[in-house]
Amino acid sequence: MVNIINYVFLAASAVLGITILAFVTKERRKIKGKINNLKNKHNQLQTKAEQDLNNEEIVPLESVENKSLVFLFAVPLLVIIPIIFSIGN
């Protein structure tokens, strides 16, 4: 009688072990699939970013600095000149 109970528990634990193993394998495959999808998306975005960077027109730094200097002096003048004319009148 005790041997039969031992065999039943052994069979039940074997079935439980196989079920857990199957579940873990299934979940592992899902995770691997998600990782591969993320890698593919990353590679696509990286390729697109490189293409965009290659197509980007490079603006020389000097032209940007010159424009910022123009705005640095032009904006205060646009404020000061009307004040001077309003004081004169």
MMTF fields as JSON, N, C-alpha, C and O atoms, coordinates in Angstrom:
{
  "mmtfVersion": "1.0.0",
  "mmtfProducer": "UNKNOWN",
  "numBonds": 355,
  "numAtoms": 356,
  "numGroups": 89,
  "numChains": 1,
  "numModels": 1,
  "chainsPerModel": [1],
  "groupsPerChain": [89],
  "chainIdList": ["A"],
  "bondAtomList": [4, 2, 8, 6, 12, 10, 16, 14, 20, 18, 24, 22, 28, 26, 32, 30, 36, 34, 40, 38, 44, 42, 48, 46, 52, 50, 56, 54, 60, 58, 64, 62, 68, 66, 72, 70, 76, 74, 80, 78, 84, 82, 88, 86, 92, 90, 96, 94, 100, 98, 104, 102, 108, 106, 112, 110, 116, 114, 120, 118, 124, 122, 128, 126, 132, 130, 136, 134, 140, 138, 144, 142, 148, 146, 152, 150, 156, 154, 160, 158, 164, 162, 168, 166, 172, 170, 176, 174, 180, 178, 184, 182, 188, 186, 192, 190, 196, 194, 200, 198, 204, 202, 208, 206, 212, 210, 216, 214, 220, 218, 224, 222, 228, 226, 232, 230, 236, 234, 240, 238, 244, 242, 248, 246, 252, 250, 256, 254, 260, 258, 264, 262, 268, 266, 272, 270, 276, 274, 280, 278, 284, 282, 288, 286, 292, 290, 296, 294, 300, 298, 304, 302, 308, 306, 312, 310, 316, 314, 320, 318, 324, 322, 328, 326, 332, 330, 336, 334, 340, 338, 344, 342, 348, 346, 352, 350],
  "bondOrderList": [1, 1, 1, 1, 1, 1, 1, 1, 1, 1, 1, 1, 1, 1, 1, 1, 1, 1, 1, 1, 1, 1, 1, 1, 1, 1, 1, 1, 1, 1, 1, 1, 1, 1, 1, 1, 1, 1, 1, 1, 1, 1, 1, 1, 1, 1, 1, 1, 1, 1, 1, 1, 1, 1, 1, 1, 1, 1, 1, 1, 1, 1, 1, 1, 1, 1, 1, 1, 1, 1, 1, 1, 1, 1, 1, 1, 1, 1, 1, 1, 1, 1, 1, 1, 1, 1, 1, 1],
  "groupList": [{"groupName": "MET", "atomNameList": ["N", "CA", "C", "O"], "elementList": ["N", "C", "C", "O"], "formalChargeList": [0, 0, 0, 0], "bondAtomList": [1, 0, 2, 1, 3, 2], "bondOrderList": [1, 1, 2], "singleLetterCode": "M", "chemCompType": "L-PEPTIDE LINKING"}, {"groupName": "VAL", "atomNameList": ["N", "CA", "C", "O"], "elementList": ["N", "C", "C", "O"], "formalChargeList": [0, 0, 0, 0], "bondAtomList": [1, 0, 2, 1, 3, 2], "bondOrderList": [1, 1, 2], "singleLetterCode": "V", "chemCompType": "L-PEPTIDE LINKING"}, {"groupName": "ASN", "atomNameList": ["N", "CA", "C", "O"], "elementList": ["N", "C", "C", "O"], "formalChargeList": [0, 0, 0, 0], "bondAtomList": [1, 0, 2, 1, 3, 2], "bondOrderList": [1, 1, 2], "singleLetterCode": "N", "chemCompType": "L-PEPTIDE LINKING"}, {"groupName": "ILE", "atomNameList": ["N", "CA", "C", "O"], "elementList": ["N", "C", "C", "O"], "formalChargeList": [0, 0, 0, 0], "bondAtomList": [1, 0, 2, 1, 3, 2], "bondOrderList": [1, 1, 2], "singleLetterCode": "I", "chemCompType": "L-PEPTIDE LINKING"}, {"groupName": "TYR", "atomNameList": ["N", "CA", "C", "O"], "elementList": ["N", "C", "C", "O"], "formalChargeList": [0, 0, 0, 0], "bondAtomList": [1, 0, 2, 1, 3, 2], "bondOrderList": [1, 1, 2], "singleLetterCode": "Y", "chemCompType": "L-PEPTIDE LINKING"}, {"groupName": "PHE", "atomNameList": ["N", "CA", "C", "O"], "elementList": ["N", "C", "C", "O"], "formalChargeList": [0, 0, 0, 0], "bondAtomList": [1, 0, 2, 1, 3, 2], "bondOrderList": [1, 1, 2], "singleLetterCode": "F", "chemCompType": "L-PEPTIDE LINKING"}, {"groupName": "LEU", "atomNameList": ["N", "CA", "C", "O"], "elementList": ["N", "C", "C", "O"], "formalChargeList": [0, 0, 0, 0], "bondAtomList": [1, 0, 2, 1, 3, 2], "bondOrderList": [1, 1, 2], "singleLetterCode": "L", "chemCompType": "L-PEPTIDE LINKING"}, {"groupName": "ALA", "atomNameList": ["N", "CA", "C", "O"], "elementList": ["N", "C", "C", "O"], "formalChargeList": [0, 0, 0, 0], "bondAtomList": [1, 0, 2, 1, 3, 2], "bondOrderList": [1, 1, 2], "singleLetterCode": "A", "chemCompType": "L-PEPTIDE LINKING"}, {"groupName": "SER", "atomNameList": ["N", "CA", "C", "O"], "elementList": ["N", "C", "C", "O"], "formalChargeList": [0, 0, 0, 0], "bondAtomList": [1, 0, 2, 1, 3, 2], "bondOrderList": [1, 1, 2], "singleLetterCode": "S", "chemCompType": "L-PEPTIDE LINKING"}, {"groupName": "GLY", "atomNameList": ["N", "CA", "C", "O"], "elementList": ["N", "C", "C", "O"], "formalChargeList": [0, 0, 0, 0], "bondAtomList": [1, 0, 2, 1, 3, 2], "bondOrderList": [1, 1, 2], "singleLetterCode": "G", "chemCompType": "PEPTIDE LINKING"}, {"groupName": "THR", "atomNameList": ["N", "CA", "C", "O"], "elementList": ["N", "C", "C", "O"], "formalChargeList": [0, 0, 0, 0], "bondAtomList": [1, 0, 2, 1, 3, 2], "bondOrderList": [1, 1, 2], "singleLetterCode": "T", "chemCompType": "L-PEPTIDE LINKING"}, {"groupName": "LYS", "atomNameList": ["N", "CA", "C", "O"], "elementList": ["N", "C", "C", "O"], "formalChargeList": [0, 0, 0, 0], "bondAtomList": [1, 0, 2, 1, 3, 2], "bondOrderList": [1, 1, 2], "singleLetterCode": "K", "chemCompType": "L-PEPTIDE LINKING"}, {"groupName": "GLU", "atomNameList": ["N", "CA", "C", "O"], "elementList": ["N", "C", "C", "O"], "formalChargeList": [0, 0, 0, 0], "bondAtomList": [1, 0, 2, 1, 3, 2], "bondOrderList": [1, 1, 2], "singleLetterCode": "E", "chemCompType": "L-PEPTIDE LINKING"}, {"groupName": "ARG", "atomNameList": ["N", "CA", "C", "O"], "elementList": ["N", "C", "C", "O"], "formalChargeList": [0, 0, 0, 0], "bondAtomList": [1, 0, 2, 1, 3, 2], "bondOrderList": [1, 1, 2], "singleLetterCode": "R", "chemCompType": "L-PEPTIDE LINKING"}, {"groupName": "HIS", "atomNameList": ["N", "CA", "C", "O"], "elementList": ["N", "C", "C", "O"], "formalChargeList": [0, 0, 0, 0], "bondAtomList": [1, 0, 2, 1, 3, 2], "bondOrderList": [1, 1, 2], "singleLetterCode": "H", "chemCompType": "L-PEPTIDE LINKING"}, {"groupName": "GLN", "atomNameList": ["N", "CA", "C", "O"], "elementList": ["N", "C", "C", "O"], "formalChargeList": [0, 0, 0, 0], "bondAtomList": [1, 0, 2, 1, 3, 2], "bondOrderList": [1, 1, 2], "singleLetterCode": "Q", "chemCompType": "L-PEPTIDE LINKING"}, {"groupName": "ASP", "atomNameList": ["N", "CA", "C", "O"], "elementList": ["N", "C", "C", "O"], "formalChargeList": [0, 0, 0, 0], "bondAtomList": [1, 0, 2, 1, 3, 2], "bondOrderList": [1, 1, 2], "singleLetterCode": "D", "chemCompType": "L-PEPTIDE LINKING"}, {"groupName": "PRO", "atomNameList": ["N", "CA", "C", "O"], "elementList": ["N", "C", "C", "O"], "formalChargeList": [0, 0, 0, 0], "bondAtomList": [1, 0, 2, 1, 3, 2], "bondOrderList": [1, 1, 2], "singleLetterCode": "P", "chemCompType": "L-PEPTIDE LINKING"}],
  "groupTypeList": [0, 1, 2, 3, 3, 2, 4, 1, 5, 6, 7, 7, 8, 7, 1, 6, 9, 3, 10, 3, 6, 7, 5, 1, 10, 11, 12, 13, 13, 11, 3, 11, 9, 11, 3, 2, 2, 6, 11, 2, 11, 14, 2, 15, 6, 15, 10, 11, 7, 12, 15, 16, 6, 2, 2, 12, 12, 3, 1, 17, 6, 12, 8, 1, 12, 2, 11, 8, 6, 1, 5, 6, 5, 7, 1, 17, 6, 6, 1, 3, 3, 17, 3, 3, 5, 8, 3, 9, 2],
  "groupIdList": [1, 2, 3, 4, 5, 6, 7, 8, 9, 10, 11, 12, 13, 14, 15, 16, 17, 18, 19, 20, 21, 22, 23, 24, 25, 26, 27, 28, 29, 30, 31, 32, 33, 34, 35, 36, 37, 38, 39, 40, 41, 42, 43, 44, 45, 46, 47, 48, 49, 50, 51, 52, 53, 54, 55, 56, 57, 58, 59, 60, 61, 62, 63, 64, 65, 66, 67, 68, 69, 70, 71, 72, 73, 74, 75, 76, 77, 78, 79, 80, 81, 82, 83, 84, 85, 86, 87, 88, 89],
  "secStructList": [7, 2, 2, 2, 2, 2, 2, 2, 2, 2, 2, 2, 2, 2, 2, 2, 2, 2, 2, 2, 2, 2, 2, 2, 2, 2, 2, 2, 2, 2, 2, 2, 2, 2, 2, 2, 2, 2, 2, 2, 2, 2, 2, 2, 2, 2, 2, 2, 2, 2, 2, 2, 2, 2, 2, 1, 7, 7, 7, 7, 2, 2, 2, 2, 2, 2, 2, 2, 2, 2, 2, 2, 2, 2, 2, 2, 2, 2, 2, 2, 2, 2, 2, 2, 2, 2, 2, 2, 7],
  "xCoordList": [0.83, 0.0, 0.866, 0.579, 1.918, 2.817, 3.541, 3.781, 3.899, 4.568, 3.675, 4.151, 2.396, 1.455, 1.37, 1.376, 1.291, 1.227, 2.519, 2.482, 3.64, 4.914, 4.932, 5.382, 4.454, 4.415, 3.468, 3.753, 2.348, 1.405, 2.056, 1.961, 2.717, 3.407, 4.537, 4.748, 5.254, 6.33, 5.785, 6.359, 4.679, 4.065, 3.53, 3.684, 2.894, 2.354, 3.477, 3.342, 4.581, 5.692, 6.335, 6.795, 6.377, 6.913, 6.03, 6.535, 4.712, 3.783, 3.909, 3.928, 3.997, 4.146, 5.464, 5.498, 6.532, 7.835, 7.81, 8.342, 7.195, 7.1, 6.236, 6.55, 5.154, 4.283, 5.041, 4.965, 5.768, 6.541, 7.602, 7.804, 8.282, 9.303, 8.71, 9.301, 7.547, 6.89, 6.489, 6.666, 5.951, 5.543, 6.752, 6.703, 7.839, 9.045, 9.61, 10.036, 9.619, 10.128, 9.278, 9.802, 7.96, 7.055, 7.279, 7.35, 7.39, 7.615, 8.982, 9.128, 9.966, 11.31, 11.293, 11.939, 10.564, 10.448, 9.75, 10.14, 8.716, 8.023, 8.984, 9.025, 9.754, 10.69, 11.765, 12.13, 12.269, 13.265, 12.686, 13.369, 11.423, 10.763, 10.645, 10.891, 10.265, 10.155, 11.518, 11.629, 12.552, 13.903, 14.321, 14.891, 14.047, 14.405, 13.642, 14.202, 12.356, 11.583, 12.179, 12.29, 12.562, 13.173, 14.512, 14.828, 15.3, 16.577, 16.339, 17.051, 15.329, 15.02, 14.58, 15.02, 13.703, 13.259, 14.433, 14.542, 15.317, 16.502, 17.364, 17.822, 17.588, 18.412, 17.761, 18.448, 16.436, 15.731, 15.853, 16.111, 15.664, 15.763, 17.187, 17.398, 18.161, 19.548, 19.89, 20.574, 19.421, 19.661, 18.99, 19.584, 17.753, 17.033, 17.746, 17.86, 18.226, 18.932, 20.221, 20.57, 20.922, 22.145, 21.832, 22.564, 20.744, 20.35, 19.964, 20.342, 19.209, 18.819, 20.044, 20.119, 20.999, 22.216, 23.021, 23.601, 23.051, 23.775, 23.075, 23.737, 21.757, 21.002, 20.938, 20.548, 21.32, 21.234, 22.252, 23.407, 21.8, 22.714, 23.484, 22.898, 24.792, 25.639, 25.797, 26.234, 25.437, 25.526, 26.826, 27.089, 27.641, 28.889, 28.607, 27.641, 29.442, 29.246, 29.384, 28.715, 30.247, 30.46, 29.173, 28.88, 28.404, 27.169, 26.166, 25.427, 26.14, 25.241, 25.684, 24.857, 26.997, 27.502, 27.232, 26.859, 27.418, 27.181, 25.718, 25.409, 24.83, 23.403, 23.048, 22.256, 23.627, 23.311, 23.855, 23.236, 25.011, 25.547, 24.658, 24.46, 24.121, 23.211, 21.99, 21.574, 21.413, 20.247, 20.61, 19.804, 21.821, 22.255, 22.281, 21.959, 22.663, 22.719, 21.444, 21.084, 20.759, 19.587, 18.399, 17.68, 18.188, 17.01, 17.077, 16.081, 18.204, 18.235, 18.063, 17.436, 18.612, 18.443, 16.98, 16.512, 16.272, 14.842, 14.05, 12.976, 14.559, 13.89, 14.348, 13.54, 15.641, 16.202, 15.796, 15.455, 15.824, 15.526, 14.122, 13.996, 13.067, 11.751, 11.697, 11.001, 12.432, 12.45, 13.094, 12.607, 14.189, 14.869, 13.941, 13.853, 13.249, 12.343, 11.164, 10.688, 10.692, 9.565, 9.991, 9.199, 11.231, 11.733, 11.926, 11.655, 12.39, 12.623, 11.345, 11.367, 10.245, 8.97, 8.321, 7.228],
  "yCoordList": [-1.199, 0.0, 1.251, 2.205, 1.253, 2.4, 2.582, 3.716, 1.489, 1.579, 2.236, 3.012, 1.93, 2.524, 4.034, 4.802, 4.456, 5.886, 6.571, 7.67, 5.928, 6.5, 6.653, 7.679, 5.659, 5.737, 6.844, 7.54, 6.995, 8.057, 9.428, 10.293, 9.621, 10.89, 11.106, 12.23, 10.063, 10.151, 10.548, 11.396, 9.933, 10.269, 11.7, 12.439, 12.081, 13.441, 14.467, 15.495, 14.202, 15.154, 15.2, 16.26, 14.077, 14.054, 14.881, 15.664, 14.71, 15.489, 16.971, 17.806, 17.302, 18.693, 19.274, 20.408, 18.508, 18.956, 19.205, 20.21, 18.296, 18.459, 19.671, 20.41, 19.882, 21.039, 22.342, 23.278, 22.391, 23.597, 23.83, 24.967, 22.778, 22.895, 23.408, 24.258, 22.885, 23.339, 24.799, 25.556, 25.207, 26.604, 27.538, 28.581, 27.155, 27.985, 28.1, 29.182, 27.017, 27.037, 27.941, 28.706, 27.852, 28.699, 30.171, 30.994, 30.51, 31.899, 32.391, 33.545, 31.517, 31.89, 32.211, 33.164, 31.43, 31.699, 33.028, 33.774, 33.329, 34.617, 35.773, 36.751, 35.636, 36.701, 36.858, 37.978, 35.737, 35.815, 36.498, 37.284, 36.201, 36.848, 38.347, 39.129, 38.752, 40.184, 40.863, 41.975, 40.193, 40.757, 40.913, 41.939, 39.917, 40.005, 41.126, 41.835, 41.293, 42.393, 43.743, 44.642, 43.876, 45.128, 45.374, 46.508, 44.307, 44.455, 44.908, 45.774, 44.316, 44.703, 46.159, 46.898, 46.574, 47.971, 48.902, 49.956, 48.511, 49.331, 49.467, 50.564, 48.358, 48.422, 49.283, 50.031, 49.184, 50.006, 51.487, 52.315, 51.819, 53.218, 53.735, 54.88, 52.885, 53.307, 53.55, 54.521, 52.681, 52.859, 54.128, 54.89, 54.36, 55.568, 56.815, 57.805, 56.773, 57.924, 58.197, 59.352, 57.14, 57.323, 57.908, 58.768, 57.444, 57.991, 59.451, 60.272, 59.785, 61.175, 62.048, 63.183, 61.505, 62.256, 62.483, 63.551, 61.471, 61.616, 62.598, 63.273, 62.69, 63.595, 65.011, 65.944, 65.172, 66.472, 67.435, 67.079, 68.653, 69.676, 70.246, 70.654, 70.267, 70.743, 72.255, 72.746, 72.983, 74.438, 74.83, 74.384, 75.652, 76.06, 76.836, 77.596, 76.639, 77.259, 78.774, 79.498, 79.26, 80.701, 81.419, 82.495, 80.828, 81.493, 81.562, 82.538, 80.548, 80.567, 81.628, 82.352, 81.722, 82.724, 84.132, 85.013, 84.354, 85.681, 86.081, 87.228, 85.142, 85.447, 85.757, 86.661, 85.015, 85.282, 86.64, 87.324, 87.038, 88.363, 89.467, 90.496, 89.258, 90.24, 90.411, 91.535, 89.293, 89.39, 89.993, 90.692, 89.72, 90.263, 91.788, 92.429, 92.377, 93.835, 94.431, 95.557, 93.699, 94.257, 94.384, 95.382, 93.419, 93.437, 94.599, 95.306, 94.828, 96.004, 97.316, 98.243, 97.407, 98.63, 98.867, 100.006, 97.81, 97.941, 98.427, 99.008, 98.201, 98.676, 100.083, 100.923, 100.343, 101.632, 102.76, 103.849, 102.529, 103.6, 104.175, 105.399, 103.384, 103.991, 104.776, 105.787, 104.31, 105.041, 106.417, 107.415, 106.465, 107.74, 108.692, 109.876, 108.161, 109.024, 109.484, 110.607, 108.643, 109.06, 110.12, 110.993, 110.048, 111.075, 112.396, 113.465, 112.323, 113.531, 114.263, 115.483, 113.572, 114.212, 114.639, 115.207],
  "zCoordList": [0.0, 0.0, 0.0, -0.724, 0.804, 0.884, -0.432, -0.847, -1.106, -2.401, -3.447, -4.276, -3.409, -4.373, -4.15, -5.112, -2.908, -2.586, -3.039, -3.591, -2.809, -3.267, -4.787, -5.297, -5.508, -6.975, -7.452, -8.427, -6.757, -7.118, -6.927, -7.798, -5.782, -5.544, -6.545, -7.002, -6.887, -7.865, -9.233, -9.916, -9.625, -10.91, -10.905, -11.878, -9.78, -9.682, -9.735, -10.397, -9.049, -9.079, -10.464, -10.889, -11.171, -12.529, -13.457, -14.261, -13.346, -14.167, -13.842, -14.746, -12.56, -12.153, -12.677, -13.154, -12.589, -13.089, -14.585, -15.057, -15.339, -16.795, -17.135, -18.068, -16.389, -16.622, -16.368, -17.163, -15.258, -14.942, -16.008, -16.434, -16.444, -17.472, -18.788, -19.455, -19.149, -20.379, -20.278, -21.233, -19.134, -18.929, -18.996, -19.647, -18.317, -18.314, -19.727, -20.133, -20.472, -21.849, -22.722, -23.531, -22.555, -23.334, -23.021, -23.934, -21.742, -21.34, -21.822, -22.223, -21.779, -22.233, -23.725, -24.16, -24.507, -25.946, -26.2, -27.099, -25.409, -25.549, -25.289, -26.036, -24.212, -23.847, -24.924, -25.28, -25.44, -26.514, -27.741, -28.398, -28.056, -29.191, -28.983, -29.902, -27.765, -27.467, -27.56, -28.075, -27.063, -27.138, -28.594, -28.965, -29.418, -30.837, -31.529, -32.366, -31.181, -31.759, -31.378, -32.212, -30.103, -29.651, -30.348, -30.708, -30.539, -31.248, -32.684, -33.195, -33.338, -34.719, -34.796, -35.676, -33.864, -33.847, -33.593, -34.22, -32.668, -32.377, -33.624, -33.946, -34.329, -35.537, -36.611, -37.305, -36.754, -37.74, -37.392, -38.265, -36.104, -35.683, -35.844, -36.242, -35.534, -35.673, -37.144, -37.468, -38.026, -39.454, -39.95, -40.714, -39.518, -39.928, -39.416, -40.139, -38.172, -37.615, -38.384, -38.63, -38.76, -39.537, -40.906, -41.396, -41.531, -42.834, -42.701, -43.536, -41.652, -41.433, -41.188, -41.66, -40.446, -40.163, -41.441, -41.634, -42.313, -43.571, -44.504, -45.292, -44.431, -45.289, -44.726, -45.428, -43.462, -42.797, -43.401, -43.635, -43.645, -44.152, -42.97, -41.967, -43.101, -42.009, -42.156, -43.197, -41.101, -41.102, -40.415, -39.298, -41.059, -40.408, -39.122, -39.044, -38.135, -36.835, -36.921, -36.184, -37.812, -37.92, -38.303, -37.781, -39.213, -39.637, -38.492, -38.368, -37.671, -36.517, -35.526, -34.974, -35.299, -34.36, -34.874, -34.099, -36.184, -36.747, -36.609, -36.287, -36.851, -36.72, -35.277, -35.011, -34.345, -32.944, -32.517, -31.702, -33.062, -32.745, -33.307, -32.66, -34.511, -35.102, -34.211, -33.932, -33.762, -32.888, -31.537, -30.923, -31.084, -29.799, -29.822, -28.821, -30.963, -31.058, -31.639, -31.299, -32.505, -33.178, -32.227, -32.273, -31.395, -30.516, -29.52, -29.365, -28.839, -27.948, -28.709, -28.198, -29.922, -30.707, -31.054, -31.051, -31.346, -31.662, -30.452, -30.61, -29.271, -28.061, -27.715, -27.319, -27.862, -27.447, -28.393, -27.93, -29.701, -30.67, -30.468, -30.444, -30.323, -30.073, -28.758, -28.664, -27.749, -26.475, -26.673, -26.143, -27.437, -27.69, -28.449, -28.123, -29.468, -30.235, -29.389, -29.555, -28.495, -27.663, -26.649, -26.294, -26.185, -25.264, -26.008, -25.46, -27.244, -28.039, -28.367, -28.527, -28.471, -28.815, -27.554, -27.584]
}
